Each structure stands twice: as C-alpha cells, then as structure tokens.
Amino acid sequence: MIRTRQSPLNIVIPIISISWHGGTRVLVQFANFLAERGHRVEFLVARNRCRTPFAFSNAVVIRDIGIHTGIKALDYFVFLCLVPIFIRKPSIVIANFFVTYFPIRFIALFRGVVYVYFVQDIESKFEAPLGSLLNPLCRWTYSDRHIVAANFYLRRRLEQEFGTTCKSICIGPDDIFFDLSKQSEKIFDVIYFLRRETWKGLDRFLRILSLAKGRFTCLCVSQDEGLRGVLDGMDAVFYRPQNDVDLVRCMDSARVLLLTSYREGFALPPLEGMARGLPTVLFPCGGPEQYIRDGENGIYVSTEQQAVDVIDSLVRDHVGYSSMSRAAASVAGEYRLRPAFSEFEQIMEARGSSSQ
C-alpha cells in the first residue's frame, strides 16, 4: 500500500544542552532526517549550550533562549520557564528528557499543544540528596501514554516496570557505519568508549588495562577531555573524534570493541562497531543481550581477567575472528537507522492528524 504524504509538520525540540552525548546525536540525526523530508524543525536550547561536533542540516533552526550566567542550574531553570513562551500551535513537540517533559506537559494541558515523549533510556539514577527528589519525578514521567521508546528492549522495560502502554521504534547505526569504505589497517586490538558515569564501568576498564600488561593495544575514544588523565601510565591511547567519519575510522583501526558497562539500555556503540565488523567483548548488562549472541558475534565475560584472556585469544585466532566479524556485520544490518526514523515520522504525523 502506498502511504499518502502528509502536510509538513512544525516540530519543536526543547533541549537543555546540545552536547556530544549519544542521545543528542540521535536527536540531531532525526532533525536532519525530518528537515530532509520537508518538515520544519527547530531546536530550543539553553543559551550558550550548543556545543556539539555533530553536523546540522542548514534547514534545521537552532534558537538560543534564556540567559548565560555560568551557573548551570540557574541557566537551565530560566530556560525551562521560558520554553512555553516559544511554542505555539500548531506544533508537535518532542520531549527528550524528563526535565524538559514538565514544561511541555504544561503547555499540552493548558494550550493543547501536541507532543511525543521520546525515551532513549530509563534515567532515575540521580544521586542523593537531589536524587530523592528527582528520581521519583523522573520515574513518574514514564507512565505517559505518548511515549515513543527508542527500541523494543526499552519498550519492554517500560511495560514491565511502569505498566506503560507505548509505541517503539528501533534506533540503530547511521548509514555511514555501513556504507563508508573500510580501512584495512588494524593498528589497535581494542577500541573502548571512555565515559565517566559509574554505570559505564570505567573502574572495570582500568582494572582490565592493569591486568593486560601489554597483551593488547587499546584506543580510547571520548569527547570528554577531562578523562585523558585517567590513562596516565596506562597502555592506551586517548583520541577525540571530530565527527562521525573520524569515529568510523577509529573503529576501522581496531579489531574488537570492549564494553564494560554494569547496565545499558540498548547501547549503540556495540552495534556501530558490529556494522564495521567488530565483535564485542562485554559483561552482561541488559540491552546488548538482544543482539549480541555469545560466541557468534561477541563474547560475554564475567571477570576482568577473563576479559583480558578472551581479547588476547580472539585477536590471535584469525579464522575464528573472521567468522565472528562477518556475523557481527550481518546482525548489525538488521538495525539500520533510517527505517526507524521513518517509523517515528509516521507516529508524529499520526499524532498531528489526531489533534486536528
């Protein structure tokens, strides 16, 4: 059946900071996709908080609102208070974080603005004492009936933990991770995404490096320059990719992707690495278990020493590695990004039509 093209939508995305975070990158990519499709897309961002290496389409509007005092909490508070002033009907607003959810919910209730709540992870992990206030508020938002979950694993968790009835798409790697010509030279045995959040398992990673004692080479990629120092004295190289092409080249320079997280939503980096033929060595952590099959396209470990031994063995086993690499690329091909964006566009068009 041929789908009738709807009228262009007016889409507004309030976001407290356009940063290098992976969830932000998905929003930027989706905005570019929507603009390419002829929709009008505008980001509302807290003043002086647009700092990202990701490329925007020229058709996407970025509007700074609020004040810049240098005090993050104050700047964000003013921004959130001003958001309702800058959103007018007819618009479809994308709430992307529980903090921005509340002003959007307010204008939906009192001005009839249509919204969707795009959930990329279940947050509610703020530490005490602020966490005692924020975590319940965050978790309350996950009962909203207009949620679009970023993947089916997250949708299942929302249904089980919050009784939520919601729609889902399945965000995967962008086309560039599949289509860019491959770089054949392998300089590093391991690529690792360096993050400071405790649940990302930086402590595990540093113990793995200590145990490895030169048994493999490691490239650490991160946009957080403050993490460069944690590698002092370690057998690893720090690099800050400048864009997605640069990131793909980093992946091409490695043989295996290492994931040390204690828990994950769906986790895009393993899928992006798989698209480039990189098997993943990981600890059981949730979402990646939906697509990483032990011994076929990745290997699960339970201790840091086991991780060292598995990586060392895998990069030396050329036949086994080649088979696992091909399987990784094949599975990743099931999770391309653009089909998910097309589904999301249809959901938003349906929301816009139902409000008229």
Stockholm file with secondary structure:
# STOCKHOLM 1.0

chainA/1-356         MIRTRQSPLNIVIPIISISWHGGTRVLVQFANFLAERGHRVEFLVARNRCRTPFAFSNAVVIRDIGIHTGIKALDYFVFLCLVPIFIRKPSIVIANFFVTYFPIRFIALFRGVVYVYFVQDIESKFEAPLGSLLNPLCRWTYSDRHIVAANFYLRRRLEQEFGTTCKSICIGPDDIFFDLSKQSEKIFDVIYFLRRETWKGLDRFLRILSLAKGRFTCLCVSQDEGLRGVLDGMDAVFYRPQNDVDLVRCMDSARVLLLTSYREGFALPPLEGMARGLPTVLFPCGGPEQYIRDGENGIYVSTEQQAVDVIDSLVRDHVGYSSMSRAAASVAGEYRLRPAFSEFEQIMEARGSSSQ
#=GR chainA/1-356 SS CCCCCCCCCEEEEEESCBCSCHHHHHHHHHHHHHHHTTCEEEEEEETTCBCCSSCCCTTSEEEEESCCCSCHHHHHHHHHHHGGGGCCSSCEEEECSHHHHHHHHHHHHHHCCEEEEEESSCCCCCCTTTHHHHHHHHHHHTTCTTEEESSHHHHHHHHHHHCCCCEECCCCCCTHHHHSCCCCCCCEEEEEECCCSGGGCHHHHHHHHHHHTTSSCEEEECSCGGGGGGGTTSSCEEECCCSHHHHHHHHHTEEEEEECCSCBSSCHHHHHHHHTTCCEEECCCBGGGGTCCBTTTEEECSSHHHHHHHHHHHHHCHHHHHHHHHHHHHHHGGGCHHHHHHHHHHHHHHHHHHTC
#=GC SS_cons         CCCCCCCCCEEEEEESCBCSCHHHHHHHHHHHHHHHTTCEEEEEEETTCBCCSSCCCTTSEEEEESCCCSCHHHHHHHHHHHGGGGCCSSCEEEECSHHHHHHHHHHHHHHCCEEEEEESSCCCCCCTTTHHHHHHHHHHHTTCTTEEESSHHHHHHHHHHHCCCCEECCCCCCTHHHHSCCCCCCCEEEEEECCCSGGGCHHHHHHHHHHHTTSSCEEEECSCGGGGGGGTTSSCEEECCCSHHHHHHHHHTEEEEEECCSCBSSCHHHHHHHHTTCCEEECCCBGGGGTCCBTTTEEECSSHHHHHHHHHHHHHCHHHHHHHHHHHHHHHGGGCHHHHHHHHHHHHHHHHHHTC
//
